[in-house]
Amino acid sequence: MMKKTTIKDIARALGIHHTTVSRALRDHPDVKPETKEKIKKMAEKLNYQPNLFARNLRNNQANLIGVLVPEIQHHFFASAISGMEEIAQEHGYVLLVCQSNENYEREVMNTKALFGNRVAGMLVSVAQTTRTDEHFRWFLKSGGRIVFFDRVLDIPNTIKVVVDDRAGGYKATKYLIDKGRKRIAHIGGTKNLLISHERYNGYVQALQEAGLPVDKRLVVWSGFHEENGAKAIKQILKRGEPPDAVFAVNDPVALGAMTVLKQRGLKIPRDVSVVGFSNNPISAFVDPPLTTIEQPAYQMGMEAIKALLEQVQNGEEPPEDKKIVLKTKLIIRSSA
C-alpha cells in the first residue's frame, strides 16, 4: 500500500520547515507568494491530500455534513445523495455518508459517530425499524442541526423535506378507480413511518370520494422491499376474493407483488392492475412496465442540503417547524 504524503514530506522535498508548508497550504499571509506557489506545486506533484478530520479538530470548524440513509444501494437514496453532493461541493463541504441498513441500533450508532466527527449538521432519512427519536433529540440538544428528508420524524426545530405523499397515494388510487377497478388492495410500509400513513391516507381518500368501501382485508402493513410485497400479496390472496388492483407503497414492494401474482397465473393488468411509488429506473424495464408515482429524489437532496446550509452558514437558529413539500407525478405504463 502506497504511503500517504504528509506535510513533512513536502517540507523535506523543498528543504524548508513543515510549519511553513502548513501555513502556505492554509494560505497564511505570513508566507511569501512565491514560497506558497512552490509549496503548492510540490504538494500537487506528491499527490498530497489534506486530512479534513484533523483540520476540523484543530480549528473546531466543520466542513463535513453527515448523511444518514437506510440504504445507499436504493436508487432513490443514491439519487438524493447525488443532489446533496452537487450543492455541497459548490459550498466547500464534504459529505460523510452512513447507512443504517434499516437497523435502529445502527442508526443510533451512526448518529453518535457523525457527532463525534464534528459534522456541521445531518441530513437524515430514518430506518423503517426506528422506535424512538431520542438519539436525534440528543444530537439537537448538543448543538447539532438536522434536516430530515423523505422518511421524517415529528421533532421540533428540524426542517422536513418531503413529497406530497398523500397526494401521490390519491393520484395512484384514483387512476385505478378511473380505469374501472373496484377492489383495490394497498400494501403499505411500516406503521411507524409518516410516509406509510400519508400514502395510505391518499388511498383512503380516493376510495371514499368514489363511494368505494375501505376493505381492511385488502390492506396489509409491510415494509419497503420486494420480499415484503411478495409476503403481503400472499396474505391478501388468502383472505378470499382477489383484488382487481394493487397500490404499493413503493416500487420494490410493487415488483414483489407482481412476481407472486404472475406465479399464481394472474395476468397483469388484465386480472390485476399494479401501481407503485418512486419511479425506480428498473420499473420501466420489468414485464409489464410498472405504472408508478414519480418522486423527484435528486431535487429532494438539493433542497435538503440547501435548507441545512442556510442554518449552518448564516448561523440561523433552527425553525420551530418547517416543511418543504415537493410535487409528485403519475407515470403511466402497462401494469395499469
Buried (B, 14 or more C-beta within 10 A) or exposed (E): EEEEBBBEBBBEBBEBEBEBBBBBBEEEEEBEEEBBEBBBEBBEEEEBEEEBEEBBEEEEEBBBBBBBBBBEEBBBBBBBBEBBBEBBEEEEBEBBBBBBBBBBEBBBBBBEBBBEBBBBBBBBBBBBBBEEBEBBBBBBEEEBBBBBBBBBBEBEBBBBBBBBBBBBBBBBBBBBBEBEBEBBBBBBBBEBBBBBBBBBBBBBBBBEEBEBEBBEBBBBBBBBBBEBBBBBBBEBBEBEEBBBBBBBBBBBBBBBBBBBBBEEEBEBBEBBBBBBBBBBEEBEEBEBBBBBBBBBBBBBBBBBBBBBBEBBEEEEEBEEEEEBEBEBEBBEBEBB
